[in-house]
């Protein structure tokens, strides 16, 4: 058949290339779409886990502070300094001190705002 009509061979080659191109595109887009959805779920789980871990760490710091003193709900700055030193060992003491000062200022601003 292809020996009798060269246009049929040309049509078959063009049809094969076009079909493979579109099927490849369809499969690739489906795989990429499922990858994007899976990554969104993983990021959401990571963010939720990160929030839970921070809340747990803050509660642990609060419990340790309240056991050593009568202030409930307040985290001592020396405990905060130890935590920051463990979480960010590449930070120098000046940067940790500045973070501590900004935390104290923020806490005082929030306290003043809610106790007007």
Buried (B, 14 or more C-beta within 10 A) or exposed (E): EEEEEEEEEEEEEEEEEEEEEEEEEEEEEEEEEEEEEEEEEEEEEEEEEEEEEEEEEEEEBBEEBBEEEEEEEBBBBEBBBEBBEEEEEEBEEEEBBEBBEEBEEEEEEEEEEEEE
